[in-house]
Amino acid sequence: MKFSRSIGLLALIISLYILWQVRQLLLLAFTAIVLATALNKLVIQFQRWKIRRSLAVLLSLSILLVFLLIFLLLVVPPFVEQLQQLFKLLPTSIAEIQEIIEYLEIRFWGNLLPEIPDLEGLFQQIQPLIDRFLGLTVDIFTISLNILLQLLLVIVLTLMFLSSPRPYRHSFIRLFPSFYRQRVDEVLVRCEEALGNWTIGVLIEMVFIAAVSGISLWILQVPLALAHALIAGLLNLIPNLGPTLSVVFPMAIALLDAPWKALAVLILYIVIQQIESYWLTPTVMAKQVSLLPAITLLSQLFFASFFGFLGLLMALPLTIVIKTWLEELWFKDVLDKWKNPSSATSA
């Protein structure tokens, strides 16, 4: 191996090591790019109405901020009150469950089941652990501060990318050889289109889940139906895992009213997710983004293992971008143009 190639290989290894060390920062930058790409569609729409870009950016951010404030005002205050009530009634609920289990054991099961532990006594034993966990205010404050700083960084980067995207785009393109820069620009356009289509598909699914969940919970007369619906729509951003998490809060609140309501909520959410999985997602996402279900699940596990919760949240956009680059650069530019040497020789 020549000395120049050795130096190039060493530089590549060092670069990859540095990128790995700052992977969390790169993911935050990618999150800002995804948000800027989504908001840019709204900005472009405002520009078509003869509005200057700076004012269009300001209007888009104002609309996003208003929606966030409405969401927080509708969800956070009532949930804090209901959760406090839930924790107060938790010992009573456990005692009721214990009575039901004892009745079923005596009436139907007899000695067929092993002895069931005293749930109330178990709760009393783990109560100190719960108090100790709730007392870890320093750790909670540190985690909250870290999340807040990351959120501020994403917001600042989003504003920078959204206000003047061309310089950042050109800087990225210049990293490639001059003969390939036009092709890279085409791939970036494809990535932007793919992310935009994914955003539209996700918004359609979120609105559907929120609307159907809200109407169904209102019919069942579950408290905080609107808040539960908004959370279900928001958590639908995380495929596979989000719908599972969204059923926890309405079931817990419904349990305060009547146990049958909690069961009804569980059945309701299962039905809604079946409709979404077998009808809505294939119909909407097939037209927007073509991703196989197995690849979607594997990408979530992969990125979550390396990047944590933010990796789980950004798994689909990352997969879409990687898929676009592979299709354009590897499949179209390499494999599709790869000729058979034997056929070339015979010709």
MARNU-728564 format. One record per atom (N, C-alpha, C): x, y, z. Coordinates in steps of 0.2 Angstrom, whole numbers, padded with zeros to 4 digits, always signed. Each point is the difference from the previous one (the first is absolute). Layout:
BEGIN
XYZ...
// end
This chain:
BEGIN
+0004-0006+0000-0004+0006+0000+0004+0006+0000-0001+0005-0004+0004+0006-0001-0001+0004+0006+0005+0005+0001-0001+0004+0006-0006+0005+0000-0001+0003-0006-0006+0004+0000-0007-0004+0001+0000-0006-0002-0006-0004+0002-0001-0001+0007+0006-0002+0003+0000-0001+0007-0002+0006+0004+0002+0006-0002-0002+0006+0003-0007+0001-0001-0003-0001-0006-0007+0001-0001-0004-0005+0004+0002-0006+0001-0003-0005+0004+0000+0002+0007+0005+0002+0003+0001+0002+0007-0005+0006+0001+0000+0005-0005-0004+0006+0001-0008-0002+0000-0001-0005-0004-0007-0003+0000-0002-0003+0006+0004-0004+0003-0001-0003+0006-0001+0005+0006+0004+0005+0000+0000+0005+0005-0007+0004-0001-0001+0002-0006-0007+0003-0001-0006-0003+0002+0000-0007-0001-0005-0004+0002-0001-0001+0008+0006+0000+0003+0000+0000+0007-0002+0007+0003+0002+0005-0003-0003+0007+0003-0007+0000-0001-0003-0002-0006-0007+0000-0001-0004-0004+0005+0003-0006+0001-0003-0004+0005+0000+0003+0007+0005+0004+0002+0000+0003+0006-0005+0006+0001-0002+0003-0006-0005+0005+0000-0006-0002-0003-0002-0006+0000-0006-0003-0003-0006+0003+0003+0000+0002+0006-0006+0003+0003-0001+0007-0002+0005+0004-0001+0000+0006-0003-0003+0000-0007+0003-0005-0004-0002+0000-0007-0008-0002+0000-0002-0004+0004-0007-0002+0000-0004+0006+0002+0002+0004+0004-0004+0006+0002+0000+0005-0006+0006+0000-0004+0000+0004-0006-0005-0003-0005+0000-0006-0001-0005-0004-0005-0007+0002+0002-0001+0000+0007-0007+0001+0002-0002+0007-0002+0005+0005+0001-0002+0007-0003-0001+0000-0007+0004-0004-0004-0001+0000-0007-0007-0003-0002-0002-0005+0003-0007-0003-0001-0005+0006+0002+0000+0003+0005-0005+0005+0002+0001+0006-0005+0006+0002-0002+0000+0005-0005-0003-0002-0007+0001-0006-0001-0003-0002-0007-0007+0000+0001-0003-0003+0005-0007+0000+0001-0003+0008+0000+0003+0004+0004-0002+0007+0000+0001+0004-0007+0005-0003-0003+0001+0004-0007-0005-0001-0005-0004-0006+0001-0006+0000-0005-0005+0005+0002-0001+0002+0006-0005+0005+0002+0003+0007-0002+0006+0001+0001+0004+0006-0003-0001+0001-0007+0001-0005-0004-0001+0000-0007-0007+0002-0002-0005-0003+0003-0007+0002-0001-0001+0007+0001+0003+0003+0006-0001+0007+0001+0003+0004-0005+0006-0002-0003+0004+0004-0005-0004+0000-0006-0004-0005-0002-0004+0000-0006-0006+0005+0001-0001+0002+0006-0005+0005+0001+0003+0007+0000+0006+0001-0003+0004+0006-0001+0002+0003+0007+0002-0005+0005+0002+0002+0006+0008-0001+0001+0003+0005+0002+0008+0000+0001+0001-0006+0004+0006-0003-0002+0002-0006+0004+0001+0001+0008+0003+0005+0001+0001+0002+0008-0007+0000+0003-0005+0003-0003-0006+0001+0003-0004-0007+0000+0001-0004-0005-0002-0007-0001+0002-0004+0005+0007+0000+0002+0003-0004+0005-0003+0002+0007-0001+0007+0001-0003+0002+0006-0007-0003+0001-0004+0001-0005-0007-0003+0000+0000-0007+0002+0004-0004-0004+0000-0007+0001+0002-0002+0007+0005+0003+0003+0002-0001+0007-0005+0002+0005-0004+0005-0002-0005+0003+0005-0006-0005+0000-0001-0003-0006-0006-0005+0000+0002-0006+0004+0007-0003-0001+0002-0005+0004+0000+0001+0007+0002+0006+0002+0000+0002+0008-0007+0000+0002-0005+0002-0003-0007+0001+0002-0002-0007+0001+0001-0005-0005-0002-0007+0001+0003-0003+0006+0006+0001+0002+0004-0003+0005-0003+0003+0007-0002+0006+0000-0002+0003+0006-0007-0002+0002-0004-0001-0006-0007-0003+0001+0000-0007+0003+0005-0004-0003+0001-0007+0002+0002+0000+0007+0004+0004+0002+0003+0000+0007-0006+0002+0005-0004+0005-0002-0005+0003+0004-0006-0006+0001-0001-0003-0005-0005-0005+0000+0001-0007+0003+0007-0001+0000+0002-0007+0003+0003+0000+0007+0005+0005+0001+0004-0001+0006-0004+0002+0006-0004+0005+0001-0004+0002+0006-0005-0006+0002-0004-0002-0004-0005-0005+0002+0003-0007+0002+0006-0001-0004+0003-0007+0001+0004+0000+0007+0003+0006+0002+0003+0000+0007-0005-0001+0005-0006+0003-0001-0006-0001+0005-0002-0007+0001-0001-0003-0006-0003-0007-0001+0006-0005+0003+0006+0002-0001+0005-0005+0002+0001+0000+0008-0001+0006+0002+0000+0001+0008-0006-0004+0003-0006+0000-0003-0005-0003+0002+0001-0008-0001+0003-0002-0005+0001-0007-0001+0005-0003+0005+0005+0004+0002+0005-0002+0005-0003-0001+0007-0005+0005+0001-0004-0001+0006-0004-0006+0001-0003-0002-0006-0005-0005+0000+0004-0007-0002+0006+0000-0001+0004-0006-0002-0001-0005+0006+0001+0001+0006+0000-0005+0006-0007-0003+0000-0006+0004-0001-0006-0002+0000-0002-0005-0006+0003+0002-0006-0001-0004-0006+0004-0007+0001+0005+0000+0003+0004-0006+0001-0004-0004+0005-0003+0003+0005-0004-0004+0005-0006-0004-0004-0003+0004-0004-0006-0002-0004+0002-0006-0004+0006+0001-0004+0003-0006-0004+0001-0006+0004+0003+0001+0006+0001-0006+0005-0006-0003+0002-0005+0003+0001-0007-0003+0002-0003-0004-0006+0001+0003-0006-0003-0003-0006+0004-0007-0001+0007+0000+0001+0004-0006-0001-0002-0005+0005-0001+0002+0006-0001-0005+0006-0007-0003-0002-0005+0004-0002-0007-0002-0001+0001-0005-0006+0003+0001-0005+0001-0004-0006+0003-0007+0002+0005+0001+0004+0004-0006+0003-0004-0005+0004-0004+0003+0004-0005-0004+0004-0006-0003-0004-0003+0005-0004-0006-0002-0003+0001-0005-0006+0006+0001-0004+0001-0004-0006+0006-0004+0000+0005+0003+0001+0007-0003-0001+0002-0005+0006-0003+0001+0006+0002-0005+0005+0008+0000+0001+0002-0006+0001+0008+0000+0001+0004-0002-0007-0003+0002-0005+0003-0001-0007+0006+0005-0001-0001+0006+0003+0005+0005-0001+0005+0000+0006+0006+0002-0001+0005+0001+0006-0003+0005+0004+0003+0001+0006-0002+0005+0005+0002+0007-0003-0005+0004+0000+0001+0007-0003+0002+0005+0005+0006+0003-0001+0002+0005+0006-0004+0005+0001+0000+0003+0006-0004+0005+0003+0002+0007-0004-0004+0002-0005+0002+0006-0004+0001+0006+0005-0005+0001+0005+0001+0006+0004+0006+0000+0004+0002-0006+0003+0006-0001+0003+0006+0002-0004+0000-0003-0007+0005+0001-0004+0001+0008-0002-0006+0003+0000+0000+0007-0002+0003+0004+0006-0001-0002+0006+0003+0003+0006+0007-0001+0000+0003-0006-0002+0007-0001+0000+0003+0004-0005-0003+0001-0006+0004+0004-0005-0002+0008+0000-0004+0002+0005-0001+0007+0001+0006+0004+0002+0005-0003+0004+0006+0004+0001+0004+0001-0006+0000-0005-0004+0004+0000-0006-0003+0006-0005-0007+0000+0000-0003+0005-0004+0001+0007+0003+0000+0001+0007+0002+0006+0003+0007+0002-0002+0004-0005+0000+0007+0002-0001+0001+0002-0007-0003-0003-0005+0000+0001-0007-0003+0007-0001-0005+0002+0003-0003+0007-0001+0004+0005+0004+0005-0002+0004+0004+0005+0004+0006+0001-0004+0001-0003-0006+0007+0001-0003-0001+0007-0005-0001+0005+0004-0002+0007-0004+0007+0002-0003+0005-0001+0002+0006+0002-0003+0001-0003-0007+0000-0007+0000+0000-0003-0006-0005+0002-0005-0006+0001+0002-0006+0002-0004+0002+0007-0003+0002+0004+0004+0002+0007-0002+0006+0000-0005+0005-0004+0001+0005-0001-0005-0002-0002-0007-0004-0006+0000-0003-0002-0006-0004+0005-0003-0005+0003+0003-0004+0005-0003+0004+0006-0003+0005+0002+0004+0005+0005-0003+0003-0002-0006+0002-0006+0000+0004-0002-0006-0005-0001-0006-0006-0002+0001-0005+0000-0005-0002+0007-0003+0000+0005+0005-0002+0006-0002+0005+0003-0004+0007-0001+0002+0005+0003-0004+0000-0003-0007-0001-0007-0001+0000-0003-0006-0006+0003-0005-0006+0001+0004-0005+0003-0004+0001+0007-0002+0004+0004+0004+0001+0007-0002+0005+0000-0006+0005-0005+0000+0005-0001-0005-0004-0002-0007-0005-0004+0000-0003-0002-0005-0004+0006-0003-0003+0004+0004-0004+0005-0002+0004+0006-0004+0006+0001+0003+0005+0005-0002+0002-0003-0007+0002-0006-0001+0003-0003-0006-0006+0000-0005-0006-0001+0002-0006+0000-0005-0001+0007-0003+0001+0005+0005-0001+0007-0003+0006+0002-0005+0006-0003+0002+0005+0002-0005-0001-0003-0007-0001-0007+0001-0001-0004-0007-0006+0003-0004-0006+0002+0004-0006+0003-0003+0001+0007-0003+0004+0004+0003+0000+0007-0002+0004+0000-0007+0006-0003+0000+0004+0000-0006+0003-0007-0002-0004-0005-0003+0003-0006-0001+0005-0001-0005+0000+0004-0005+0005-0001-0006+0007+0000+0003+0003+0004+0004+0007+0000+0002+0002-0007+0003-0005-0003+0004+0002-0006+0003+0000-0006-0005-0005+0001-0005-0001-0005-0005+0007+0000-0004+0002+0006-0002+0006+0000-0005+0006-0002+0004+0000+0001+0006+0006-0002+0004+0001-0007+0001-0006-0004+0000+0000-0007+0000+0001-0003-0007-0002+0003-0005+0001-0002-0007+0008+0000-0001+0003+0006+0002+0007+0001-0001+0005-0006+0003-0003-0004+0005+0004-0005+0002+0001-0006-0005-0003+0000-0005+0000-0005-0005+0004+0002-0006+0003-0004-0004+0004+0002-0006-0004+0004-0005+0003+0005-0003-0003+0004-0005-0005-0003-0005+0003-0006-0003-0004-0003-0005-0006-0003+0003-0001-0001+0006-0006-0004+0003-0004+0005+0004+0001+0006+0000-0004+0005+0004-0007+0001-0002-0001+0000-0007-0006+0001-0003-0005-0007+0002+0003-0005+0000-0003-0007+0002-0002+0001+0007+0004+0002+0005-0001+0001+0007-0006+0004+0001+0000+0006-0004-0006+0005+0001-0006-0004-0002+0000-0004-0005-0006-0004-0002-0003-0004+0005+0005-0004+0004-0001-0004+0005-0003+0004+0006+0002+0006+0001-0002+0004+0006-0008+0002-0002-0001+0001-0006-0007+0002-0002-0004-0006+0001+0002-0006-0001-0004-0006+0001-0001-0001+0007+0005+0001+0004-0001-0001+0008-0005+0005+0002+0000+0006-0002-0004+0006+0002-0007-0002-0002-0001-0003-0006-0007-0002-0002-0002-0006+0004+0004-0005+0002-0002-0006+0004-0002+0002+0007+0004+0005+0003-0001+0002+0007-0007+0004+0000-0001+0004-0005-0006+0004-0001-0006-0005-0001+0000-0005-0004-0005-0005+0000-0001-0004+0006+0005-0001+0004-0001-0004+0006-0003+0005+0005+0001+0006+0000-0003+0005+0005-0007+0000-0002-0002+0001-0006-0007+0000-0002-0004-0006+0002+0003-0006-0001-0003-0007+0002-0001+0000+0008+0005+0002+0003+0000+0000+0008-0005+0004+0002-0001+0006-0003-0005+0005+0003-0007-0003-0002-0001-0003-0005-0007-0003-0002-0001-0005+0005+0005-0005+0002-0002-0005+0005-0001+0003+0007+0004+0005+0002-0001+0003+0006-0007+0003+0001-0002+0003-0005-0007+0004+0000-0005-0006+0000+0001-0005-0003-0005-0006+0000-0001-0003+0007+0006-0002+0002+0000-0003+0007-0002+0004+0005+0001+0007+0000-0002+0005+0005-0008+0000+0000-0002+0001-0006-0007+0001-0001-0004-0006+0002+0002-0006-0002-0004-0006+0001+0000-0002+0008+0006+0001+0003+0001-0001+0007-0004+0005+0004+0000+0006-0002-0004+0005+0004-0007-0001+0000-0003-0002-0006-0007-0001-0001-0002-0006+0004+0004-0005-0001-0002-0007+0004+0001+0001+0007+0005+0004+0003+0000+0001+0007-0005+0004+0003-0002+0005-0004-0006+0004+0001-0007-0004+0001+0000-0005-0005-0006-0004+0001+0000-0004+0006+0006-0003+0002+0000-0004+0006+0000+0005+0006+0000+0006-0001+0000+0005+0006+0006-0001+0005+0006-0001-0004+0006+0000+0004+0003+0007+0001+0002+0002+0006+0002+0007+0002+0006+0002-0005+0001+0006-0001+0006+0003-0004+0000-0004-0007-0005-0001-0003+0000-0003-0007+0004+0004-0005-0001+0007+0000+0004+0004-0005+0008-0001+0002+0002+0000+0006+0007-0001+0002+0002-0006-0002-0003-0006+0001+0002-0006-0002+0000-0001-0008-0004+0003-0003+0000+0000-0007+0006+0003-0003+0002+0006+0003+0006+0004-0003+0006-0004+0002+0000-0004+0006+0006-0004+0001+0001-0006-0004-0006-0003-0002+0000-0006-0005+0002+0002-0006-0002+0006-0003+0002+0003-0006+0008+0001+0000+0002+0003+0005+0007+0002+0000+0005-0006+0001-0002-0005+0004+0004-0006+0001+0000-0004-0006-0005+0001-0005+0000-0004-0006+0006+0001-0004+0003+0006+0002+0007+0001-0004+0005-0005+0001-0001-0004+0005+0005-0006+0001-0004-0006-0001+0001-0003-0006-0003-0006-0002+0001-0006+0004-0005-0004+0001+0000-0006+0004+0000+0001+0007+0005+0004+0003+0000+0001+0007-0004+0006+0002-0001+0005-0004-0004+0006+0002-0008-0002+0002-0003-0004-0004-0007-0002+0001+0000-0004+0007+0005-0004+0001-0001-0004+0007+0001+0005+0006+0004+0005-0001+0001+0005+0006-0006+0004+0000-0004+0002-0005-0005+0004+0000-0006-0002+0004-0001-0007+0000-0006-0003+0004+0001+0000+0007+0006+0001+0003+0001+0000+0007-0004+0005+0004+0001+0006-0002-0004+0006+0004-0007-0001-0001-0003-0001-0005-0008+0000+0000-0002-0006+0004+0003-0006+0000-0002-0005+0004+0001+0001+0007+0005+0004+0002+0001+0001+0007-0006+0005+0002-0001+0005-0004-0005+0005+0002-0007-0003+0000-0001-0005-0005-0007-0003+0000-0001-0005+0006+0005-0002+0003+0000-0005+0005-0003+0004+0006+0001+0006+0001-0002+0004+0005-0008+0001+0000-0003-0001-0006-0007+0000-0001-0003-0007+0001+0002-0004-0004-0003-0007+0001+0005-0005-0004+0001-0006+0003+0005-0005-0003-0002-0002-0007-0007+0000-0001-0002-0002-0007+0003+0005-0005+0000+0006+0002+0002+0006-0005+0008-0001-0002+0004-0002+0005+0007-0002-0002+0000-0005-0005-0004-0006+0001+0000-0005-0005-0002+0002-0007-0005+0004+0000-0003+0003-0006+0005+0004-0004+0004+0004+0004+0005+0005-0003+0005-0005-0003+0002-0005+0003+0005-0004-0003-0002-0004-0006-0006-0002+0000-0003-0003-0006-0001+0005-0006-0002+0006+0002-0001+0006-0005+0007+0001-0003+0005+0001+0004+0007+0002-0003+0002-0006-0004-0001-0006+0001+0002-0006-0004-0003+0001-0007-0007+0001+0000-0004+0001-0006+0003+0005-0004+0001+0006+0003+0003+0006-0004+0006-0001-0003+0005-0004+0004+0007-0001-0003-0001-0005-0005-0004-0005+0000-0001-0005-0005-0002+0004-0007-0005+0004+0001-0002+0004-0006+0005+0004-0003+0004+0003+0005+0006+0004-0003+0005-0004-0003+0002-0006+0003+0005-0004-0003-0002-0003-0006-0006-0003-0001-0002-0004-0006-0003+0004-0005-0003+0006+0001-0003+0004-0005+0003+0007-0001+0001+0004+0006+0002+0007-0001+0008+0000-0002+0004-0003+0003+0007+0000-0001+0002-0003-0007-0003-0005-0002+0001-0003-0007-0002+0005-0005-0006+0003+0001-0003+0005-0005+0004+0006+0000+0002+0003+0005+0003+0007+0000+0007-0001-0001+0004-0004+0004+0007+0000-0001+0002-0004-0006-0004-0004-0003+0002-0003-0006+0001+0006-0006-0004+0005+0001+0000+0005-0005+0005+0005+0002+0002+0001+0006+0005+0005+0003+0007-0003+0000+0001-0006+0004+0007-0003+0001-0001-0007+0000+0004-0003-0004-0001-0008+0000+0006-0003+0004-0002-0002+0006+0004-0003+0005-0003-0007+0002+0004-0005+0000-0003-0007+0002+0000+0000+0008-0006-0003+0002-0001+0000+0008+0006-0003+0004+0003-0005-0003+0006-0003+0004+0006+0005+0000+0001+0004-0005+0005+0005+0000-0001+0005+0004-0006+0002+0001-0003+0005+0005+0002-0002+0007-0002-0006+0002+0001-0002+0006+0008-0001+0002+0003-0003-0005+0008-0001+0001+0003+0007+0001-0002+0005-0004+0003+0006+0000-0001+0004+0007-0006-0001+0003-0002+0003+0006+0005-0003+0006+0000-0007+0000+0005-0003+0005+0007+0002-0001+0002+0000-0006+0007+0002-0002+0002+0007+0003-0004+0005-0002+0001+0007+0001-0001+0001+0008-0005-0003+0003-0001+0001+0007+0005-0003+0004+0004-0005-0002+0005-0003+0004+0006+0004+0000+0001+0004-0006+0006+0004+0000-0001+0007+0002-0006+0003-0001-0002+0007+0002-0005+0001+0005-0003-0005+0003-0005+0001+0005-0007+0002-0003-0003+0003+0004-0007+0002-0001+0000+0005-0007+0004+0004+0000+0000+0005-0006+0002-0005-0007+0004-0005+0001+0001-0004-0006-0006-0004-0002-0004-0002+0006-0007-0003-0002-0004+0004-0003-0001+0007+0002-0004+0005-0003+0002+0001-0007+0006+0000-0002+0003+0002-0006+0002-0006-0005-0002-0006+0002+0001-0006-0003-0002+0000-0007-0007+0002-0001-0003+0000-0007+0003+0005-0004+0001+0007+0002+0004+0004-0005+0007-0002-0002+0003-0002+0005+0007-0003-0001+0000-0006-0005-0005-0004+0001+0000-0006-0005-0002+0003-0007-0005+0004+0000-0002+0003-0007+0006+0003-0004+0004+0004+0004+0006+0004-0003+0005-0006-0002+0002-0004+0004+0005-0006-0002-0003-0004-0006-0006-0001+0000-0003-0004-0005+0000+0004-0007-0001+0007+0000+0001+0004-0006+0007+0000-0002+0005+0001+0004+0007+0000-0002+0002-0007-0003-0002-0005+0003+0002-0007-0002-0004-0001-0007-0006+0002-0001-0003-0001-0006+0003+0004-0006+0002+0006+0002+0003+0005-0005+0007-0002-0002+0004+0000+0005+0007-0001+0000+0003-0007-0002-0003-0005+0004+0002-0006+0000-0003-0004-0006-0007+0000+0000-0004-0004-0004+0001+0003-0008-0002+0006+0000+0000+0003-0007+0007+0002-0003+0004+0002+0004+0007+0003-0002+0005-0006-0001-0001-0005+0004+0005-0006+0001-0003-0006-0003-0005-0003+0003-0002-0007-0002-0004+0000-0006-0004+0005-0002-0004+0000-0006+0005+0001-0006+0006+0003+0001+0005+0001-0005+0005-0005-0001+0000-0005+0005+0005-0005+0000-0001-0005-0005+0004+0000-0005+0000-0004-0006+0003-0007+0002-0002-0005-0003+0003-0007+0000+0007+0000-0004+0006-0001+0003+0006+0000-0004+0000-0005-0005-0003-0006+0001+0000-0005-0005-0004+0002-0006-0005+0003+0001-0004+0002-0006+0003+0006-0004+0004+0004+0004+0003+0006-0003+0006-0003-0004+0003-0005+0002+0006-0003-0004-0002-0004-0006-0006-0003+0001-0003-0004-0006-0002+0005-0006-0003+0006+0003-0002+0005-0005+0006+0003-0004
// end
